[in-house]
Amino acid sequence: MTVTRLKTALGASVIAAVALLAPTTARATVIGNAYFVPEAEAQNAVIGFAHGAPNATFTAPTPLSFTNAGGSTLGAFLASGGAFGITATAADLARVLDNGTSGTMFDFTGTVTVTTSQTFTVTHDDGLQLQVGALLVINQPGPTGPVTQTFTYTGPSGNLPFELVYGECCGGAAVLNISLPLVTEPGPSVPEPSSLALLSAGLVGLGVALSRLRKTG
């Protein structure tokens, strides 16, 4: 192996070491389901609404931020919020969220890290409910135009499950924007001892080989 190749290999090993020791950021995600329901039901977005099998299942990144103009399709709405891992038929994705006869209900679930007296600010067009643990934090189930509201969580602090139900009805824009406390940023990751030992041995070996080539060169 030439000196140049050894230097390249050594550089790659150093980069690997930095990547191994660098802090990582974990971004939580939310599981979502979408259901086409009768218009009257879409006008009352309550947790526990009647439904059959979902018309779409997906994963949504946080913060939840979906928006589209009136007449939007389910596919366009999901795309606006960066949803991925979508399972749905092409026909359902091409269907408008509200056609005057039926609307759409969205059900989001996940886990939040909350503290007592924490506030939640949400912008929504039509109704929604948010439950954290056993506490109903947001209770605005009826249809409305785009509105921004702030609510205070009064339950216990900790990691708790949540459920958010959002209904799109009555035409007009579809808007849901809420920042839930789902993102965590842990400190520097601690590599396993075996990984560190293997990496150290590789670096030492490359260094010795490079030193020998320099002497013989």
Stockholm file with secondary structure:
# STOCKHOLM 1.0

chainA/1-217         MTVTRLKTALGASVIAAVALLAPTTARATVIGNAYFVPEAEAQNAVIGFAHGAPNATFTAPTPLSFTNAGGSTLGAFLASGGAFGITATAADLARVLDNGTSGTMFDFTGTVTVTTSQTFTVTHDDGLQLQVGALLVINQPGPTGPVTQTFTYTGPSGNLPFELVYGECCGGAAVLNISLPLVTEPGPSVPEPSSLALLSAGLVGLGVALSRLRKTG
#=GR chainA/1-217 SS CCHHHHHHHHHHHHHHHHHHHSBCCEECEEEEEEEEEEHHHHTSCCTTCCCCSCSEEEEEESSEEEEECTTCBHHHHHHHTTCEEEECCHHHHTSBSCCSSEEEEEEEEEEEEECTTCEEEEEESSCEEEEETTEEEEEECSCCSSEEEEEECCSCCEEEEEEEEEEECSSSCEEEEECCSCEECCCBCCCCHHHHHHHHHHHHHHHHHHHHHHHHC
#=GC SS_cons         CCHHHHHHHHHHHHHHHHHHHSBCCEECEEEEEEEEEEHHHHTSCCTTCCCCSCSEEEEEESSEEEEECTTCBHHHHHHHTTCEEEECCHHHHTSBSCCSSEEEEEEEEEEEEECTTCEEEEEESSCEEEEETTEEEEEECSCCSSEEEEEECCSCCEEEEEEEEEEECSSSCEEEEECCSCEECCCBCCCCHHHHHHHHHHHHHHHHHHHHHHHHC
//
